Structures are given as structure tokens and as C-alpha cells.
Amino acid sequence: MEKLSIIKIGGNIIEDENALDHFLKLFAKIKGHKILVHGGGKRATHIASKLGIASKMINGRRITDAETLEVITMVYGGLVNKNIVAKLQANHINAIGLTGADINAIQSDKRPVAAIDFGFVGDVKKVNHNGINKLIKAEFTPVFCAITHDKNGQLLNTNADTIASQVAVGMSNLYETSIYYCFELNGVLQDINDKSSVIKNINTKTYKELLAKGIIADGMIPKIDNCFDALLNGVQKVHIGNTAMLTKENDNFTTLML
């Protein structure tokens, strides 16, 4: 099987023009087939504030009412996505910007109302891997923003980490897929106060040990659980670290395998 790399970036890179330019140069140098997934929550919060729309967060998760969904669609699917696509064209990558609604790429269900009503938030249900593959085979590089749809005309705000993992799972039917989660740290840390204390390899056994010791805790738990879910469903490897892990010279990041 051919290899496919799926790279996810978040708000810290998107908000810093120099960091974004540096990342996109690294992304452009990655050999073989690739897909980029991005968020943009910080930019959406900033634009919403300028428009006089308050952003509501509960436990770090955004409540997406109708007004907020309009802002997210404009920011994720427009401003951020097209800015990235334009910069990739400048780096000689023929990118195509997409939401999950385009080519019916990613279908979601609206999250059921439980203790909290998250509003127009989607949980990924189905990935159109054959449709995405047609773009790849035509030598386009897909750039997905964090928006999906329900196949009934409704757009849905969707977690970008989840989109990356579910697209990787879907594409693992056709490719040997790896995910790269780029964030501000070097990787999963043995000591949160020591930025160089990267745990280079984690499998299911060592993960349980790290959980028991409290080394992996809080917000990192759902992120790692998401990674292992992808591995259990066909993804080959998941990597977590800063953008330097995309270079051959750097091996100081975390790799997760079963």
C-alpha cells in the first residue's frame, strides 16, 4: 500500500503568521500523499468578539449556537482555510480547501443533547474515502477545516483532532496511514515542567502505566484515547509533537503504536 500522511494543526500555529509560514514550508516538503486538517478556534473567538458575539465555552469546548456557527463557517471555511490554501500554492502544492460537506467528504450526526447542549456540533459518522481518494489521485492536496455536515443541509462544528483521526481511519482502507498532531509541545512529556522530557514511544501497555502514575492526565487523556481509537481501526502510527517532527533531523517527539 502507498503511504498517506495526515497532519493536523491548531490555533497556536494558525495565529502566528511566521509559525504558519514555517509549518507550511515543512508540510510542502513531505514526500508522498498528504492531507492537512486545521482548526481555528482562537481566530473564530477573536472575530466573534469584534462582531459583538460572545463565545461560550464549557470545559474547554465551544457551545455552537446559530450565530456562532455562522462565524465559524466564515472563519474556518473561508478566512483560515483559503489563507492556508493560497500559501500552499505559493509553496508549489496544488491544494484544495474543503469542509466535510464538499464531495460529501465527512458526514456527522448532531451531538445529542445530554447534560450540556453543545448546539450545532457534529460527531463524525462516515468518511467518503473514495471521494477523497479521487482528489489525491488527481494530485490535489486536500485541506480540511473543522466543519462537517449531516447530509440534510446542516453544517456542524466538529473537533479537528477527531476529523484527522476519522479521515485517517477512512483512508486506511486504501493507504498505509499515519497521523501527525502538531501542537506547541515537543510531545507527550514525562514531566510537564521539563519540556525536553519527551516520552518517545507509547503503546497500550505503557499508556496504562502512564495513566496509573498520573503522568498522562486531564486534557491529554481524550487526545491519547482518540489516537488509540485510530490505531485500533486501521491507522499505522500516530505522532504527537511540534512542527519540527516533520523534519528528518528531529526524532524528539512521541510515536504511538499498538
N, C-alpha and C positions, 0 to 999 in steps of 0.2 A: 504493500500500500504506500502511496505517496504521503508525505508529511504535510500537516497543516498546523500553523501556529496561530493561536487566538490570544490577542493581547488586550488587556483591559486597563484603562487609565481613569483616574478620578479627578476630583476638583482641584487638588493641590497643583497638579501639572497644568491643568486647563487654565487656571487663574494666573499663572506665571508665564508670560509670553516667551521669555528666554528658555524656561524649562520645557515648554511645549515645543518650541523650535528644535531644541536639542533632542528631545524624545523622538520627534518625527524624522529627524535625520537618522537616528538609530533604527527606527522602525523601517525606514526605506531600505536599509542595508540588510535586513533579514532576508535570507535566501528562501526561495520556495514560496508556496501558497501561504497567505496570511489574511486574517480578519482583525479589524480593530473595533473594540467596544468602548464607548465612553459614557461617563455621567455628565454632570454639570450642575449639581445641586447648589453650589456656592454662587455661581453666576445667576441661577434662577432666583435665589433668595435676594440677591442684590438688585436685580431688575424688578422683581415684585415690589420691593421696598420703594424704589423710585416711582412705581406706578400707584403707590399707596395701598398695596395689597399685603396684609400681614401674613407671614409664613408661620404655620402651626406645626410644631414638632412634638411627638410623644416618644420617649425612649429612643431618641435619635432618628426616628422615622417620620417622614413628612406626611401630613394629612393633605390629601389632594382633593380639594373641592373643585367645583366647576371653574371658578376664576383662576385658581392655581394651575389647573390643567391647561388652560389657555396660555399662561405664561410659560409653563414647562414645554409645551409644544413649540412655541415661538423660540425659546432659548435652546432647548436640546436639539430639536429637529431642524431649526433654522440657524441661528447665530453661531452656536458652538459647532454643530455638525458641518456646516458649509465652510466655516473658517478652517477646520481641520482638513476637509477635502481640498480646498484651494491650496493650502500649504503642502499637502502631499503631491499635488500636481506640480508644484514648484520643485519638489524633490524627485520628479520623474516617476511617480507612482500613479497609475491611472485609477484613482479611487472613485467609488460611487457611494454617496451618502444615503442611508436608509433608516426608516423606522421599521418596526415589526409589521406594519400594515403593508409596506411595499413588497410586491410579489408574494403577499401573504406569508412573509418570512417567519414571523413569530406570533403565534396565536396564544392569547391568555384568557383566563377567567377572571372576572372582577372578584376581588377578595371578599369573602362573605363577612357580614357584619357580626362581630363577636363582642368582646368586652369593649373594643375600640372600633369605631367606624373610620377606616382609613380613606374612604371616598373612592375616587377613580384610580385605584391601584390594582395592577394585574399580577396574577400568579401564572407563570408560563405553563402552558398545556401542551403545545405542539410546535415543532420547528420544521419548516419546509426545507429539508436538507437538499432535496433535488433541485428546487428553485435557486437556492444559494449556490449550489454547485454549478449551475448554468452560468452564473456570473463569473465564478472562479475560472471555469473552463474558457470563458471568453476573455480571460486575462484582465478582469476588473478586480480591484481590491475592495471588498465591502467594508463600510464604516457604519456601524450600528450605533444609534443613540438609544437612550434608556426609555423608549416608548414602544409599546406593543399595541395589539388591538384584539377585539373579541369576536371578529367576523360578523358582527351585527352593526358595524358603523361607529363603534365606540373606541376611541383611543384610551390607553391606560398607562399611567406612570408605573414603571417596572424597575426593580433593583438591577443595576448594571452588572454587579457580580453574578447575579442569577442568570442574566441574559448570556454572559460569557460562558458560564458553565453549561447551560442548556443548549446553546448553539454548538459548543464543543461536543456534547453528548450526541446531538443530532448528526453532526458531521462525522462522528466516529464510525458511522455506518459505511463511510466512503474513504476516510483518510485515517492515518495514524495521527491523532490529535494531541496537542499539548497546550496548556493554558499558562499564560504569564500574567499574574496580578501585580501590576506596578503601583506601589504606594511610597510613602515618604521614608519608611524604614528599610534597613538592609535585608530584612527577612523576619522570620519568627525568632524572637530573642529569648535566650536563657535567662537574662537579667534585663528587665525593662529599662534600668538605669545605665546599662552598658550597651551602647549602640553597636559595638563590634561583636557582641556575644551571640552571633547567629547560629541557630541550630540548622545545620546544612541538610540533614535528611530526616524525614519523619515518615514512619509507616503506621499502620493501625495499632501495632503493639506499643511503639514508643509514644504514640499520641495518647493512649490510655494512661501511660506513666506520667506524661507531662500534665495531663488533666488532674490526676490524683495529687500531684505535687503543687498544683495551683500555678504552674509556670505559664500554661495557656489558660486564660481566664477572660471573663467579661465579653467584650465585643469581638474578640478574636475567635471565640468558640463557634458562633454561627458561620463565620468566614471559613474556618477549617472544616466544619461539618459539610458545608457546601462543596468544598474541594473533594472530600472523600466520597460524597454522593456522586460527583462527576467521575471519579476513578472507578467506582463500583458499576458505573453504567457505560463503560467503554473508552473513557479518556485514558491515555497512556501515562502522562505525567502532568503535575501541576507545580508551577514555580511561583514563589512569592518573594518580592524584593523591590529595590528601587530600579530605576531605568537602566542602571549600569549592568544589570544581569543580562541585558540584551547584547552585550559585547562579549567577544570571545576571551578578552583579557580578564574578565571578572568571574570568579566562581564563588563569591561570598554572598550566597543567597540560599533560600530554603527550597528544597525539592520534596514534594510529597508523592509517595507511591504506595500501592497496597503491600 
